[in-house]
Amino acid sequence: MHADKSSRPYAWVPSLYIAEALPYVAVMVIATTMYKRLGLSNTDLALYTSWLYLPWVIKPLWSPFVAAIKTERWWVLLMQLLVGAGFAGVAFTLNAPVWLQGSLAFFWLLAFASATHDIAADGLYIIGLDTHDQSLYVGIRSTFYRIGTIFGQGLLVMFAGWLERSQTVPMAWSISFFVLAALMLGLCLWHSFSLPKVAPHAEEQTHPDSSILLSFWLALKTFFTKPHILPALLFMLLFRFPEGQLVKIANPFLLDDVEVGGLGLTTDAVGFIYGTIGIIGLTVGGLLGGWCVSRHGLKRWLWPMVLSISLPDLVYVYMASGTPSFFAVNICVLIEQFGYGFGFTAYMLYLVYFSQGERSTAVFSICTAFQALGMMIPGMLAGWMADHLGYLNFFWWVVGCCLVTIAVSAFIKIDPQYGKKS
């Protein structure tokens, strides 16, 4: 495929990755907070929103066909248009009698459009930039993805919380999603001018179906015949077993009334905690994790990272045991998110390590599908467990589940030199 190299990467790379972050954050984080404020039980909101991981689980099934049907640029623009429509659809339905069914239907649209957008955006990044610019802009793309996350998880939730003081809860969130829709449609309009133009793959124009199906089959075969596939699969599926549960209940716990074991915080306070303090901890932890691995390799840092992603879950036990101050809550979330950012480095680098060799891109796509499945399944049951155990016992359960993370980490094989600077 050929790209228009005359395009200016600074005009589209930052905005493209803001656009990639917004729908993912809306589906995975904002939806949970919104449904809690709209009165859904933990059981229901965790079950319904965990199912929304499914498009990322099955994404490898259609990712080979994206570039074969149309160009990555075409897909990016279409998906951004659909995401904008999906945000507007959520906004319209929140004040309707069937608000739950209607909003969930549009969240499903958002999830599938977001997963497809991920495929096309990452493909456009590769073909739209030469190797020098790919290296140059990798930090920029990560930074602006974080900015999109801060806007969605932080500023937008804070905005909704501010509106809740003067509007009904459904109207406050409806206005917030209209803001998201307007922003996404504006990004789509900008990208219609700024994205590089690309030409279709010549080989896929000639014999698209047979070559793509064969490539997909060979990728599956390569994945399942790799050495040490069983411990690798268990690691992909279960390393995040505690996190898959915690992430669904953390925001509801902060929002729920003190009488039922929550902290009784306002919506805008939760937006501030996770969208600013939490993101700072996550980013610093991730950067430090990458630096440590580059110095001594992944194998050397595996166990510190496993403990880093596990032990900080104890801060939720502390918070659920009493009534911590707002400052203490911020410090607890900062510690937990820093530990997660540092520890998650080991997980993502192992997926890259495992994907090395033949058909590495396709194999990595399959790895990320198992990653999403590893978040979806435990998340579905997390709400039911929190409602039946109570928050304090639930968080003790999550801490106990960290033994699963430790167990699956003990059996993976890593080259001691992997990750070190050459």
C-alpha positions as CSV (number, residue, x, y, z in Angstrom):
1,M,0.0,0.0,0.0
2,H,1.2,3.5,-0.8
3,A,0.6,6.6,1.3
4,D,0.7,10.3,0.6
5,K,4.1,11.1,2.1
6,S,3.5,14.9,1.6
7,S,1.0,14.9,4.5
8,R,2.1,16.5,7.8
9,P,2.1,13.9,10.6
10,Y,1.8,16.5,13.3
11,A,-1.5,17.5,11.7
12,W,-3.1,14.1,12.1
13,V,-1.2,11.7,14.5
14,P,-2.1,13.6,17.7
15,S,-5.8,14.0,16.8
16,L,-6.1,10.4,15.5
17,Y,-5.1,8.9,18.8
18,I,-7.3,11.3,20.8
19,A,-10.1,9.9,18.5
20,E,-9.0,6.3,19.3
21,A,-9.0,6.9,23.0
22,L,-12.5,8.5,23.4
23,P,-14.8,5.7,22.4
24,Y,-12.7,3.1,24.3
25,V,-12.8,5.2,27.5
26,A,-16.6,5.8,27.0
27,V,-17.4,2.1,26.6
28,M,-15.0,0.8,29.3
29,V,-15.0,3.5,32.0
30,I,-17.6,6.2,31.5
31,A,-20.4,3.7,30.9
32,T,-19.8,2.1,34.3
33,T,-19.8,5.5,36.2
34,M,-22.9,6.7,34.3
35,Y,-24.9,3.5,34.9
36,K,-24.1,3.7,38.6
37,R,-25.4,7.2,38.8
38,L,-28.5,6.2,36.9
39,G,-29.3,3.6,39.6
40,L,-28.1,0.3,38.1
41,S,-27.0,-2.3,40.6
42,N,-23.3,-3.4,40.6
43,T,-24.5,-6.9,39.4
44,D,-26.2,-5.4,36.3
45,L,-23.7,-2.7,35.4
46,A,-20.7,-5.0,35.6
47,L,-22.4,-7.8,33.6
48,Y,-23.7,-5.4,30.8
49,T,-20.5,-3.4,30.4
50,S,-18.2,-6.5,30.6
51,W,-20.0,-7.9,27.5
52,L,-18.8,-4.8,25.7
53,Y,-15.3,-6.2,25.6
54,L,-16.6,-8.8,23.1
55,P,-15.7,-6.7,19.9
56,W,-12.1,-6.5,21.1
57,V,-12.1,-10.3,21.8
58,I,-13.3,-11.2,18.3
59,K,-11.5,-8.3,16.5
60,P,-8.9,-10.7,14.8
61,L,-11.8,-12.3,12.9
62,W,-12.4,-9.3,10.8
63,S,-9.1,-7.3,11.1
64,P,-7.6,-9.0,8.0
65,F,-10.5,-7.9,5.8
66,V,-10.4,-4.2,6.8
67,A,-7.6,-3.1,4.4
68,A,-8.8,-5.6,1.7
69,I,-12.3,-4.0,1.4
70,K,-11.3,-0.3,1.6
71,T,-8.3,1.8,2.6
72,E,-7.4,2.4,6.2
73,R,-8.2,6.1,5.7
74,W,-11.8,5.3,4.5
75,W,-12.3,3.0,7.6
76,V,-11.0,5.7,10.0
77,L,-13.4,8.3,8.7
78,L,-16.4,6.0,8.6
79,M,-15.8,4.7,12.1
80,Q,-15.4,8.2,13.5
81,L,-18.7,9.1,11.9
82,L,-20.3,6.0,13.5
83,V,-18.7,6.8,16.9
84,G,-20.1,10.3,16.7
85,A,-23.5,8.9,15.9
86,G,-23.2,6.4,18.7
87,F,-22.4,9.1,21.2
88,A,-25.5,11.1,20.0
89,G,-27.6,7.9,20.2
90,V,-26.6,7.3,23.8
91,A,-27.5,11.0,24.6
92,F,-30.9,10.7,22.9
93,T,-31.9,7.5,24.7
94,L,-31.0,8.4,28.3
95,N,-34.3,10.3,28.8
96,A,-36.4,7.7,27.0
97,P,-38.6,5.1,28.7
98,V,-36.3,2.3,27.3
99,W,-33.1,4.2,28.3
100,L,-31.2,1.1,29.4
101,Q,-31.9,-1.0,26.3
102,G,-31.4,1.9,24.0
103,S,-28.2,3.1,25.5
104,L,-26.7,-0.4,25.6
105,A,-27.6,-0.8,21.9
106,F,-25.6,2.3,21.1
107,F,-22.7,1.3,23.3
108,W,-22.5,-1.9,21.3
109,L,-22.3,0.2,18.1
110,L,-19.6,2.2,19.8
111,A,-17.7,-0.9,20.8
112,F,-17.6,-2.4,17.4
113,A,-16.8,0.9,15.7
114,S,-14.0,1.6,18.2
115,A,-12.5,-1.9,17.7
116,T,-12.5,-1.4,13.9
117,H,-11.2,2.1,14.3
118,D,-8.2,0.7,16.3
119,I,-7.4,-1.7,13.4
120,A,-7.6,1.1,10.8
121,A,-5.8,3.8,12.8
122,D,-2.8,1.6,13.7
123,G,-2.6,0.5,10.0
124,L,-2.7,4.1,8.8
125,Y,0.1,5.0,11.3
126,I,2.3,2.3,9.8
127,I,1.6,3.0,6.1
128,G,1.3,6.8,6.5
129,L,4.7,7.3,8.1
130,D,8.1,6.1,7.1
131,T,10.2,4.2,9.7
132,H,11.9,7.3,10.9
133,D,8.6,9.1,11.6
134,Q,7.1,6.0,13.1
135,S,9.8,6.1,15.8
136,L,9.6,9.9,16.1
137,Y,5.9,9.9,16.7
138,V,5.4,6.9,18.9
139,G,5.8,8.9,22.0
140,I,3.5,11.6,20.7
141,R,0.8,9.1,19.8
142,S,1.0,7.6,23.3
143,T,0.8,11.0,24.9
144,F,-2.2,12.1,23.0
145,Y,-4.0,8.8,23.6
146,R,-3.5,9.6,27.3
147,I,-4.9,13.1,26.7
148,G,-8.0,11.6,25.2
149,T,-8.2,9.3,28.2
150,I,-7.9,12.2,30.6
151,F,-10.6,14.1,28.8
152,G,-13.0,11.2,28.8
153,Q,-12.3,9.6,32.2
154,G,-11.6,12.9,33.9
155,L,-12.9,16.2,32.5
156,L,-16.0,14.7,30.9
157,V,-17.0,12.9,34.1
158,M,-16.3,16.1,36.1
159,F,-18.5,18.0,33.7
160,A,-21.3,15.5,34.1
161,G,-20.9,15.8,37.9
162,W,-21.1,19.6,37.7
163,L,-24.3,19.3,35.5
164,E,-25.9,16.9,38.0
165,R,-26.1,19.8,40.5
166,S,-28.5,21.7,38.3
167,Q,-30.0,19.0,36.0
168,T,-31.5,15.6,36.5
169,V,-28.9,12.8,36.4
170,P,-30.1,11.5,33.0
171,M,-30.1,15.0,31.5
172,A,-26.6,15.7,32.8
173,W,-25.2,12.6,31.2
174,S,-27.2,13.2,28.0
175,I,-25.6,16.7,27.6
176,S,-22.2,15.1,28.3
177,F,-22.6,12.6,25.5
178,F,-23.8,15.3,23.1
179,V,-20.5,17.0,23.9
180,L,-18.6,13.8,23.0
181,A,-20.6,13.4,19.8
182,A,-19.8,17.0,18.7
183,L,-16.1,16.5,19.5
184,M,-16.0,13.2,17.6
185,L,-17.7,14.6,14.5
186,G,-15.4,17.6,14.6
187,L,-12.4,15.2,14.6
188,C,-13.9,13.3,11.7
189,L,-14.3,16.6,9.7
190,W,-10.7,17.5,10.5
191,H,-9.3,14.1,9.5
192,S,-11.2,14.3,6.2
193,F,-8.7,17.0,5.3
194,S,-5.6,16.1,7.2
195,L,-5.2,12.3,7.0
196,P,-2.8,11.0,4.3
197,K,-4.4,9.4,1.2
198,V,-3.5,5.8,0.7
199,A,-3.9,3.4,-2.2
200,P,-5.2,-0.2,-1.8
201,H,-2.9,-3.2,-1.5
202,A,-2.1,-4.4,-5.0
203,E,-2.1,-8.1,-4.0
204,E,-5.4,-7.8,-2.1
205,Q,-7.0,-6.2,-5.2
206,T,-5.9,-9.2,-7.3
207,H,-7.1,-12.2,-5.1
208,P,-8.4,-10.8,-1.8
209,D,-10.5,-13.5,-0.3
210,S,-8.3,-16.6,-0.7
211,S,-5.1,-14.8,0.4
212,I,-6.7,-13.2,3.4
213,L,-8.4,-16.4,4.6
214,L,-5.2,-18.4,4.1
215,S,-3.2,-15.7,6.0
216,F,-5.7,-15.8,8.9
217,W,-5.6,-19.6,9.1
218,L,-1.8,-19.6,9.0
219,A,-1.7,-17.0,11.8
220,L,-3.9,-19.2,14.0
221,K,-1.7,-22.2,13.3
222,T,1.4,-20.2,14.0
223,F,-0.1,-19.0,17.3
224,F,-1.3,-22.3,18.6
225,T,1.9,-24.2,17.6
226,K,4.3,-21.8,19.3
227,P,6.6,-23.3,22.0
228,H,5.1,-23.1,25.6
229,I,1.7,-22.2,24.3
230,L,-0.2,-23.5,27.3
231,P,1.5,-21.4,30.0
232,A,1.5,-18.4,27.6
233,L,-2.3,-18.8,27.1
234,L,-2.9,-19.0,30.9
235,F,-0.8,-15.9,31.4
236,M,-2.7,-14.0,28.8
237,L,-6.1,-15.0,30.2
238,L,-5.4,-14.9,34.0
239,F,-2.6,-12.3,34.6
240,R,-5.3,-9.6,34.8
241,F,-7.9,-11.8,36.7
242,P,-7.9,-9.5,39.8
243,E,-7.9,-6.3,37.7
244,G,-10.8,-7.5,35.5
245,Q,-12.9,-7.5,38.7
246,L,-11.5,-4.5,40.4
247,V,-11.9,-2.1,37.4
248,K,-15.7,-2.8,37.3
249,I,-16.3,-2.0,41.0
250,A,-13.7,0.7,41.8
251,N,-15.9,3.6,40.5
252,P,-19.2,2.3,41.9
253,F,-17.4,1.8,45.3
254,L,-16.3,5.5,45.3
255,L,-19.8,6.7,44.3
256,D,-22.0,4.4,46.5
257,D,-23.4,5.7,49.8
258,V,-21.5,5.3,53.0
259,E,-24.5,3.3,54.4
260,V,-23.9,0.5,52.0
261,G,-20.1,0.5,52.3
262,G,-19.1,3.0,49.6
263,L,-17.3,6.3,50.1
264,G,-20.2,8.6,49.0
265,L,-18.1,10.8,46.7
266,T,-19.7,13.0,44.0
267,T,-19.4,12.3,40.3
268,D,-17.0,15.2,39.7
269,A,-14.8,14.1,42.5
270,V,-14.5,10.6,41.0
271,G,-13.7,12.2,37.6
272,F,-10.9,14.2,39.2
273,I,-9.4,11.2,41.1
274,Y,-9.3,8.8,38.1
275,G,-9.0,11.3,35.3
276,T,-6.1,13.3,36.7
277,I,-4.4,11.8,39.8
278,G,-4.9,8.2,38.5
279,I,-3.7,9.0,35.0
280,I,-0.6,10.6,36.4
281,G,0.2,7.5,38.5
282,L,-0.5,5.2,35.5
283,T,1.7,7.2,33.1
284,V,4.6,7.6,35.5
285,G,4.4,3.9,36.4
286,G,4.4,2.9,32.7
287,L,7.3,5.1,31.8
288,L,9.3,3.8,34.7
289,G,8.5,0.2,33.8
290,G,9.7,0.7,30.2
291,W,12.9,2.4,31.4
292,C,13.7,-0.5,33.9
293,V,13.1,-3.2,31.2
294,S,15.3,-1.3,28.8
295,R,18.1,-1.3,31.3
296,H,18.0,-4.9,32.6
297,G,15.5,-6.9,30.4
298,L,12.0,-8.2,31.1
299,K,13.0,-11.4,32.8
300,R,14.9,-9.4,35.6
301,W,11.9,-7.2,36.2
302,L,9.1,-9.7,35.9
303,W,8.6,-10.4,39.6
304,P,8.9,-6.8,40.8
305,M,6.3,-6.0,38.2
306,V,4.0,-8.9,39.2
307,L,4.1,-7.7,42.8
308,S,3.6,-4.1,41.7
309,I,0.4,-4.9,39.9
310,S,-0.9,-7.1,42.8
311,L,0.0,-5.7,46.2
312,P,-1.4,-2.1,45.7
313,D,-4.9,-3.7,45.5
314,L,-4.7,-3.6,49.3
315,V,-5.4,0.1,49.2
316,Y,-9.1,-0.7,48.4
317,V,-9.2,-2.9,51.5
318,Y,-7.9,0.1,53.5
319,M,-10.5,2.5,51.9
320,A,-13.4,0.1,52.5
321,S,-12.4,-0.5,56.1
322,G,-13.1,3.1,57.2
323,T,-13.9,6.6,56.0
324,P,-10.6,7.9,54.5
325,S,-10.3,11.6,53.8
326,F,-10.5,12.8,50.2
327,F,-6.7,13.4,50.2
328,A,-6.2,9.8,51.4
329,V,-8.4,8.5,48.6
330,N,-6.3,10.3,46.1
331,I,-3.1,8.9,47.5
332,C,-4.5,5.4,47.5
333,V,-5.6,5.6,43.8
334,L,-2.3,7.2,42.9
335,I,-0.5,4.2,44.5
336,E,-2.7,1.6,42.9
337,Q,-2.6,3.2,39.4
338,F,1.2,3.6,39.6
339,G,1.6,0.0,40.6
340,Y,-0.7,-1.0,37.7
341,G,1.2,1.1,35.2
342,F,4.5,-0.3,36.3
343,G,3.3,-3.9,36.4
344,F,1.2,-3.8,33.2
345,T,4.5,-3.2,31.4
346,A,5.5,-6.8,31.9
347,Y,2.2,-8.1,30.5
348,M,2.3,-6.0,27.3
349,L,6.0,-6.7,26.7
350,Y,5.4,-10.4,27.1
351,L,2.7,-10.3,24.4
352,V,5.2,-8.6,22.1
353,Y,7.9,-11.1,23.0
354,F,5.5,-14.1,22.4
355,S,4.5,-12.6,19.1
356,Q,8.0,-12.5,17.7
357,G,8.9,-14.5,14.6
358,E,6.7,-15.5,11.7
359,R,3.4,-13.5,11.2
360,S,4.2,-11.4,14.3
361,T,1.5,-8.7,13.6
362,A,-1.3,-11.3,13.2
363,V,-0.1,-13.3,16.2
364,F,0.0,-10.1,18.3
365,S,-3.6,-9.4,17.3
366,I,-4.7,-12.8,18.5
367,C,-2.8,-12.2,21.8
368,T,-4.8,-9.0,22.4
369,A,-8.0,-10.9,21.8
370,F,-7.1,-13.2,24.7
371,Q,-6.2,-10.2,26.7
372,A,-9.7,-8.7,26.2
373,L,-11.3,-12.1,27.0
374,G,-9.2,-12.2,30.2
375,M,-10.9,-8.9,31.2
376,M,-14.4,-9.7,30.0
377,I,-15.0,-12.9,31.9
378,P,-14.0,-11.9,35.5
379,G,-15.7,-8.5,35.0
380,M,-19.0,-10.1,34.3
381,L,-19.2,-11.7,37.7
382,A,-17.6,-8.9,39.7
383,G,-20.8,-6.9,40.3
384,W,-22.7,-9.9,41.6
385,M,-19.8,-10.8,43.9
386,A,-19.6,-7.2,45.2
387,D,-23.3,-7.0,45.9
388,H,-23.3,-10.4,47.7
389,L,-20.0,-10.0,49.6
390,G,-20.1,-6.3,50.4
391,Y,-17.3,-4.0,49.3
392,L,-14.8,-4.9,52.0
393,N,-15.0,-8.7,51.5
394,F,-15.0,-8.2,47.8
395,F,-11.7,-6.3,47.9
396,W,-10.2,-9.0,50.1
397,W,-11.3,-11.5,47.4
398,V,-9.6,-9.4,44.7
399,V,-6.4,-9.4,46.8
400,G,-6.7,-13.2,47.1
401,C,-7.1,-13.5,43.4
402,C,-3.6,-11.9,43.0
403,L,-2.3,-15.4,43.8
404,V,-3.6,-16.4,40.3
405,T,-1.5,-13.6,38.8
406,I,1.6,-14.9,40.7
407,A,0.9,-18.5,39.7
408,V,0.6,-17.9,36.0
409,S,3.7,-15.7,36.0
410,A,5.8,-18.5,37.4
411,F,5.6,-20.8,34.3
412,I,6.2,-18.4,31.4
413,K,9.6,-18.6,29.6
414,I,11.5,-15.3,28.7
415,D,14.8,-14.8,27.1
416,P,17.0,-13.0,29.7
417,Q,18.3,-10.6,27.0
418,Y,14.8,-9.6,25.8
419,G,14.1,-5.9,26.3
420,K,17.6,-4.8,27.0
421,K,19.2,-2.1,24.9
422,S,21.4,-3.6,22.3
